[in-house]
Amino acid sequence: MKLPRDLGGVELARLLCKHFGYRQVNQEGSHMILQTDAPRSHRLSVPAHPVLRPGTLNAILRAVADAKGIAKEDILRHL
């Protein structure tokens, strides 16, 4: 499945919070810090850029998939 090319960091953080149980715990400059405790504790930094680069988006999605124990394609279906 192809990565979206027009997804912003704020929108990605909102979707991760809504569908995958993350919550924003801090913001340092232009980076939002998200955290989840299920199924294990995981912290994630998401840049609040208007459009995320494909490599950055791929790295974030891979980290979420690894922390949640799901496939990256399952996350992409919610975007």
A tleap script that builds the chain and sets N, CA, C and O, in Angstrom:
source leaprc.protein.ff14SB
mol = sequence {
  NMET LYS LEU PRO ARG ASP LEU GLY GLY VAL
  GLU LEU ALA ARG LEU LEU CYS LYS HIE PHE
  GLY TYR ARG GLN VAL ASN GLN GLU GLY SER
  HIE MET ILE LEU GLN THR ASP ALA PRO ARG
  SER HIE ARG LEU SER VAL PRO ALA HIE PRO
  VAL LEU ARG PRO GLY THR LEU ASN ALA ILE
  LEU ARG ALA VAL ALA ASP ALA LYS GLY ILE
  ALA LYS GLU ASP ILE LEU ARG HIE CLEU
}
set mol.1.N position { 0.845 -1.172 0.000 }
set mol.1.CA position { 0.000 0.000 0.000 }
set mol.1.C position { 0.894 1.241 0.000 }
set mol.1.O position { 1.878 1.304 0.737 }
set mol.2.N position { 0.551 2.211 -0.819 }
set mol.2.CA position { 1.368 3.396 -0.978 }
set mol.2.C position { 1.115 4.398 0.149 }
set mol.2.O position { -0.016 4.561 0.608 }
set mol.3.N position { 2.185 5.067 0.589 }
set mol.3.CA position { 2.076 6.072 1.649 }
set mol.3.C position { 1.427 7.340 1.121 }
set mol.3.O position { 1.694 7.738 -0.013 }
set mol.4.N position { 0.574 7.990 1.922 }
set mol.4.CA position { 0.003 9.267 1.483 }
set mol.4.C position { 1.084 10.344 1.418 }
set mol.4.O position { 1.975 10.382 2.266 }
set mol.5.N position { 1.009 11.210 0.424 }
set mol.5.CA position { 2.023 12.244 0.215 }
set mol.5.C position { 1.599 13.604 0.759 }
set mol.5.O position { 2.375 14.558 0.708 }
set mol.6.N position { 0.382 13.703 1.276 }
set mol.6.CA position { -0.130 15.002 1.719 }
set mol.6.C position { -0.570 15.003 3.183 }
set mol.6.O position { -1.370 15.847 3.588 }
set mol.7.N position { -0.061 14.075 3.968 }
set mol.7.CA position { -0.458 13.945 5.367 }
set mol.7.C position { 0.427 14.815 6.250 }
set mol.7.O position { 1.653 14.723 6.185 }
set mol.8.N position { -0.184 15.654 7.070 }
set mol.8.CA position { 0.550 16.512 7.991 }
set mol.8.C position { 0.742 15.848 9.344 }
set mol.8.O position { 0.048 14.890 9.683 }
set mol.9.N position { 1.686 16.364 10.110 }
set mol.9.CA position { 2.001 15.792 11.410 }
set mol.9.C position { 0.869 15.923 12.416 }
set mol.9.O position { 0.613 14.997 13.186 }
set mol.10.N position { 0.186 17.067 12.418 }
set mol.10.CA position { -0.923 17.280 13.360 }
set mol.10.C position { -2.053 16.305 13.052 }
set mol.10.O position { -2.654 15.737 13.964 }
set mol.11.N position { -2.341 16.114 11.774 }
set mol.11.CA position { -3.402 15.183 11.386 }
set mol.11.C position { -3.019 13.747 11.740 }
set mol.11.O position { -3.863 12.981 12.207 }
set mol.12.N position { -1.760 13.375 11.523 }
set mol.12.CA position { -1.304 12.034 11.882 }
set mol.12.C position { -1.423 11.810 13.389 }
set mol.12.O position { -1.879 10.750 13.819 }
set mol.13.N position { -1.022 12.783 14.187 }
set mol.13.CA position { -1.123 12.653 15.642 }
set mol.13.C position { -2.577 12.491 16.068 }
set mol.13.O position { -2.882 11.692 16.953 }
set mol.14.N position { -3.476 13.249 15.441 }
set mol.14.CA position { -4.902 13.147 15.759 }
set mol.14.C position { -5.429 11.749 15.446 }
set mol.14.O position { -6.189 11.181 16.231 }
set mol.15.N position { -5.028 11.194 14.304 }
set mol.15.CA position { -5.477 9.850 13.920 }
set mol.15.C position { -4.902 8.773 14.833 }
set mol.15.O position { -5.595 7.812 15.169 }
set mol.16.N position { -3.643 8.923 15.236 }
set mol.16.CA position { -3.042 7.955 16.159 }
set mol.16.C position { -3.739 7.993 17.512 }
set mol.16.O position { -3.933 6.954 18.143 }
set mol.17.N position { -4.113 9.177 17.954 }
set mol.17.CA position { -4.824 9.302 19.228 }
set mol.17.C position { -6.221 8.687 19.130 }
set mol.17.O position { -6.664 7.992 20.044 }
set mol.18.N position { -6.897 8.941 18.038 }
set mol.18.CA position { -8.280 8.473 17.871 }
set mol.18.C position { -8.381 6.962 17.687 }
set mol.18.O position { -9.239 6.322 18.294 }
set mol.19.N position { -7.507 6.383 16.851 }
set mol.19.CA position { -7.653 4.977 16.473 }
set mol.19.C position { -6.732 4.015 17.211 }
set mol.19.O position { -7.029 2.822 17.279 }
set mol.20.N position { -5.625 4.498 17.765 }
set mol.20.CA position { -4.629 3.573 18.311 }
set mol.20.C position { -4.271 3.827 19.762 }
set mol.20.O position { -3.293 3.263 20.253 }
set mol.21.N position { -5.023 4.649 20.461 }
set mol.21.CA position { -4.851 4.803 21.902 }
set mol.21.C position { -3.686 5.658 22.341 }
set mol.21.O position { -3.279 5.578 23.500 }
set mol.22.N position { -3.135 6.473 21.461 }
set mol.22.CA position { -2.064 7.391 21.855 }
set mol.22.C position { -2.683 8.652 22.441 }
set mol.22.O position { -3.843 8.967 22.174 }
set mol.23.N position { -1.903 9.369 23.237 }
set mol.23.CA position { -2.319 10.671 23.758 }
set mol.23.C position { -1.108 11.594 23.724 }
set mol.23.O position { 0.029 11.156 23.893 }
set mol.24.N position { -1.370 12.878 23.502 }
set mol.24.CA position { -0.271 13.840 23.468 }
set mol.24.C position { 0.089 14.203 24.901 }
set mol.24.O position { -0.762 14.651 25.669 }
set mol.25.N position { 1.360 14.006 25.257 }
set mol.25.CA position { 1.801 14.275 26.621 }
set mol.25.C position { 2.680 15.505 26.723 }
set mol.25.O position { 2.861 16.047 27.813 }
set mol.26.N position { 3.235 15.958 25.591 }
set mol.26.CA position { 4.144 17.103 25.629 }
set mol.26.C position { 4.342 17.607 24.211 }
set mol.26.O position { 4.034 16.913 23.242 }
set mol.27.N position { 4.859 18.818 24.104 }
set mol.27.CA position { 5.288 19.335 22.808 }
set mol.27.C position { 6.582 20.093 23.019 }
set mol.27.O position { 6.656 20.998 23.850 }
set mol.28.N position { 7.590 19.723 22.272 }
set mol.28.CA position { 8.896 20.374 22.353 }
set mol.28.C position { 9.175 21.009 21.012 }
set mol.28.O position { 9.521 20.317 20.055 }
set mol.29.N position { 9.028 22.322 20.931 }
set mol.29.CA position { 9.194 23.014 19.663 }
set mol.29.C position { 8.116 22.582 18.699 }
set mol.29.O position { 6.928 22.696 19.000 }
set mol.30.N position { 8.519 22.086 17.539 }
set mol.30.CA position { 7.539 21.657 16.544 }
set mol.30.C position { 7.306 20.150 16.572 }
set mol.30.O position { 6.764 19.596 15.615 }
set mol.31.N position { 7.702 19.478 17.646 }
set mol.31.CA position { 7.513 18.035 17.747 }
set mol.31.C position { 6.551 17.703 18.884 }
set mol.31.O position { 6.746 18.113 20.028 }
set mol.32.N position { 5.505 16.947 18.538 }
set mol.32.CA position { 4.536 16.492 19.529 }
set mol.32.C position { 5.006 15.140 20.065 }
set mol.32.O position { 5.429 14.275 19.298 }
set mol.33.N position { 4.931 14.965 21.361 }
set mol.33.CA position { 5.311 13.703 21.997 }
set mol.33.C position { 4.018 12.962 22.328 }
set mol.33.O position { 3.197 13.446 23.108 }
set mol.34.N position { 3.847 11.798 21.736 }
set mol.34.CA position { 2.673 10.959 21.973 }
set mol.34.C position { 3.095 9.753 22.795 }
set mol.34.O position { 4.232 9.288 22.706 }
set mol.35.N position { 2.159 9.253 23.597 }
set mol.35.CA position { 2.459 8.096 24.440 }
set mol.35.C position { 1.250 7.189 24.509 }
set mol.35.O position { 0.109 7.649 24.471 }
set mol.36.N position { 1.509 5.894 24.611 }
set mol.36.CA position { 0.480 4.894 24.845 }
set mol.36.C position { 0.998 3.907 25.886 }
set mol.36.O position { 2.206 3.762 26.073 }
set mol.37.N position { 0.077 3.238 26.554 }
set mol.37.CA position { 0.462 2.251 27.564 }
set mol.37.C position { -0.021 0.853 27.217 }
set mol.37.O position { 0.280 -0.099 27.937 }
set mol.38.N position { -0.765 0.712 26.126 }
set mol.38.CA position { -1.292 -0.593 25.762 }
set mol.38.C position { -0.792 -0.969 24.381 }
set mol.38.O position { -0.851 -0.111 23.501 }
set mol.39.N position { -0.323 -2.130 24.118 }
set mol.39.CA position { -0.118 -3.242 25.029 }
set mol.39.C position { 1.137 -3.084 25.889 }
set mol.39.O position { 1.317 -3.802 26.873 }
set mol.40.N position { 2.006 -2.137 25.509 }
set mol.40.CA position { 3.168 -1.820 26.351 }
set mol.40.C position { 3.418 -0.327 26.225 }
set mol.40.O position { 2.896 0.314 25.313 }
set mol.41.N position { 4.198 0.222 27.117 }
set mol.41.CA position { 4.472 1.649 27.103 }
set mol.41.C position { 5.333 2.011 25.891 }
set mol.41.O position { 6.329 1.350 25.599 }
set mol.42.N position { 4.927 3.073 25.196 }
set mol.42.CA position { 5.645 3.506 24.004 }
set mol.42.C position { 5.487 5.011 23.838 }
set mol.42.O position { 4.374 5.535 23.875 }
set mol.43.N position { 6.620 5.709 23.653 }
set mol.43.CA position { 6.625 7.151 23.382 }
set mol.43.C position { 7.075 7.367 21.952 }
set mol.43.O position { 7.898 6.623 21.421 }
set mol.44.N position { 6.517 8.405 21.337 }
set mol.44.CA position { 6.735 8.645 19.930 }
set mol.44.C position { 6.775 10.143 19.677 }
set mol.44.O position { 5.960 10.887 20.222 }
set mol.45.N position { 7.708 10.585 18.862 }
set mol.45.CA position { 7.806 11.996 18.494 }
set mol.45.C position { 7.270 12.164 17.074 }
set mol.45.O position { 7.712 11.487 16.145 }
set mol.46.N position { 6.306 13.084 16.922 }
set mol.46.CA position { 5.720 13.365 15.609 }
set mol.46.C position { 5.938 14.836 15.295 }
set mol.46.O position { 5.465 15.696 16.038 }
set mol.47.N position { 6.651 15.150 14.199 }
set mol.47.CA position { 6.850 16.551 13.846 }
set mol.47.C position { 5.541 17.185 13.403 }
set mol.47.O position { 4.776 16.568 12.661 }
set mol.48.N position { 5.273 18.401 13.843 }
set mol.48.CA position { 4.038 19.111 13.510 }
set mol.48.C position { 4.213 19.892 12.209 }
set mol.48.O position { 3.848 21.066 12.134 }
set mol.49.N position { 4.763 19.252 11.200 }
set mol.49.CA position { 4.991 19.888 9.911 }
set mol.49.C position { 3.726 19.812 9.063 }
set mol.49.O position { 2.914 18.905 9.246 }
set mol.50.N position { 3.548 20.762 8.130 }
set mol.50.CA position { 2.345 20.737 7.288 }
set mol.50.C position { 2.240 19.473 6.438 }
set mol.50.O position { 1.141 18.953 6.240 }
set mol.51.N position { 3.364 18.974 5.936 }
set mol.51.CA position { 3.404 17.729 5.163 }
set mol.51.C position { 4.622 16.935 5.623 }
set mol.51.O position { 5.740 17.450 5.656 }
set mol.52.N position { 4.388 15.669 5.977 }
set mol.52.CA position { 5.489 14.810 6.414 }
set mol.52.C position { 6.175 14.187 5.202 }
set mol.52.O position { 5.518 13.801 4.235 }
set mol.53.N position { 7.483 14.095 5.265 }
set mol.53.CA position { 8.231 13.419 4.209 }
set mol.53.C position { 7.927 11.920 4.264 }
set mol.53.O position { 7.662 11.385 5.340 }
set mol.54.N position { 7.963 11.246 3.130 }
set mol.54.CA position { 7.629 9.807 3.107 }
set mol.54.C position { 8.496 8.960 4.044 }
set mol.54.O position { 7.986 8.036 4.678 }
set mol.55.N position { 9.782 9.255 4.141 }
set mol.55.CA position { 10.650 8.485 5.026 }
set mol.55.C position { 10.312 8.683 6.492 }
set mol.55.O position { 10.361 7.738 7.279 }
set mol.56.N position { 9.968 9.912 6.860 }
set mol.56.CA position { 9.570 10.210 8.238 }
set mol.56.C position { 8.265 9.501 8.573 }
set mol.56.O position { 8.142 8.884 9.631 }
set mol.57.N position { 7.291 9.587 7.673 }
set mol.57.CA position { 6.001 8.921 7.874 }
set mol.57.C position { 6.192 7.415 7.977 }
set mol.57.O position { 5.587 6.774 8.837 }
set mol.58.N position { 7.019 6.846 7.121 }
set mol.58.CA position { 7.270 5.413 7.153 }
set mol.58.C position { 7.890 4.987 8.483 }
set mol.58.O position { 7.503 3.959 9.039 }
set mol.59.N position { 8.840 5.755 8.996 }
set mol.59.CA position { 9.487 5.428 10.270 }
set mol.59.C position { 8.484 5.490 11.421 }
set mol.59.O position { 8.508 4.632 12.304 }
set mol.60.N position { 7.605 6.491 11.423 }
set mol.60.CA position { 6.590 6.609 12.473 }
set mol.60.C position { 5.625 5.433 12.411 }
set mol.60.O position { 5.311 4.831 13.437 }
set mol.61.N position { 5.157 5.106 11.219 }
set mol.61.CA position { 4.213 3.994 11.066 }
set mol.61.C position { 4.845 2.662 11.457 }
set mol.61.O position { 4.184 1.811 12.052 }
set mol.62.N position { 6.122 2.481 11.124 }
set mol.62.CA position { 6.820 1.255 11.513 }
set mol.62.C position { 6.931 1.141 13.028 }
set mol.62.O position { 6.750 0.058 13.585 }
set mol.63.N position { 7.231 2.269 13.705 }
set mol.63.CA position { 7.354 2.264 15.167 }
set mol.63.C position { 6.011 1.958 15.826 }
set mol.63.O position { 5.954 1.205 16.798 }
set mol.64.N position { 4.937 2.535 15.304 }
set mol.64.CA position { 3.600 2.271 15.859 }
set mol.64.C position { 3.222 0.814 15.634 }
set mol.64.O position { 2.713 0.158 16.543 }
set mol.65.N position { 3.465 0.302 14.435 }
set mol.65.CA position { 3.134 -1.094 14.135 }
set mol.65.C position { 3.890 -2.047 15.049 }
set mol.65.O position { 3.326 -3.034 15.522 }
set mol.66.N position { 5.159 -1.759 15.301 }
set mol.66.CA position { 5.966 -2.595 16.181 }
set mol.66.C position { 5.453 -2.534 17.619 }
set mol.66.O position { 5.364 -3.563 18.289 }
set mol.67.N position { 5.117 -1.341 18.096 }
set mol.67.CA position { 4.653 -1.178 19.474 }
set mol.67.C position { 3.287 -1.817 19.693 }
set mol.67.O position { 3.020 -2.367 20.761 }
set mol.68.N position { 2.427 -1.746 18.689 }
set mol.68.CA position { 1.072 -2.288 18.823 }
set mol.68.C position { 0.946 -3.732 18.383 }
set mol.68.O position { -0.074 -4.371 18.641 }
set mol.69.N position { 1.976 -4.263 17.716 }
set mol.69.CA position { 1.932 -5.646 17.259 }
set mol.69.C position { 0.976 -5.856 16.102 }
set mol.69.O position { 0.339 -6.905 16.004 }
set mol.70.N position { 0.867 -4.858 15.213 }
set mol.70.CA position { -0.009 -4.963 14.056 }
set mol.70.C position { 0.805 -4.672 12.798 }
set mol.70.O position { 1.958 -4.247 12.878 }
set mol.71.N position { 0.206 -4.899 11.661 }
set mol.71.CA position { 0.879 -4.636 10.394 }
set mol.71.C position { 0.765 -3.158 10.038 }
set mol.71.O position { -0.220 -2.502 10.376 }
set mol.72.N position { 1.775 -2.646 9.358 }
set mol.72.CA position { 1.770 -1.243 8.935 }
set mol.72.C position { 0.588 -0.949 8.011 }
set mol.72.O position { 0.052 0.159 8.030 }
set mol.73.N position { 0.180 -1.922 7.207 }
set mol.73.CA position { -0.941 -1.747 6.305 }
set mol.73.C position { -2.249 -1.512 7.050 }
set mol.73.O position { -3.126 -0.803 6.556 }
set mol.74.N position { -2.389 -2.112 8.254 }
set mol.74.CA position { -3.579 -1.883 9.073 }
set mol.74.C position { -3.658 -0.428 9.524 }
set mol.74.O position { -4.747 0.138 9.616 }
set mol.75.N position { -2.523 0.168 9.801 }
set mol.75.CA position { -2.500 1.573 10.195 }
set mol.75.C position { -2.837 2.447 8.999 }
set mol.75.O position { -3.581 3.419 9.132 }
set mol.76.N position { -2.297 2.113 7.829 }
set mol.76.CA position { -2.543 2.901 6.625 }
set mol.76.C position { -4.018 2.919 6.241 }
set mol.76.O position { -4.474 3.884 5.627 }
set mol.77.N position { -4.765 1.893 6.579 }
set mol.77.CA position { -6.195 1.873 6.268 }
set mol.77.C position { -6.961 2.956 7.014 }
set mol.77.O position { -8.014 3.396 6.553 }
set mol.78.N position { -6.444 3.394 8.167 }
set mol.78.CA position { -7.114 4.420 8.958 }
set mol.78.C position { -6.725 5.838 8.531 }
set mol.78.O position { -7.333 6.804 8.992 }
set mol.79.N position { -5.730 5.978 7.663 }
set mol.79.CA position { -5.272 7.318 7.272 }
set mol.79.C position { -6.103 7.909 6.165 }
set mol.79.O position { -5.841 9.029 5.727 }
savepdb mol mol.pdb
quit
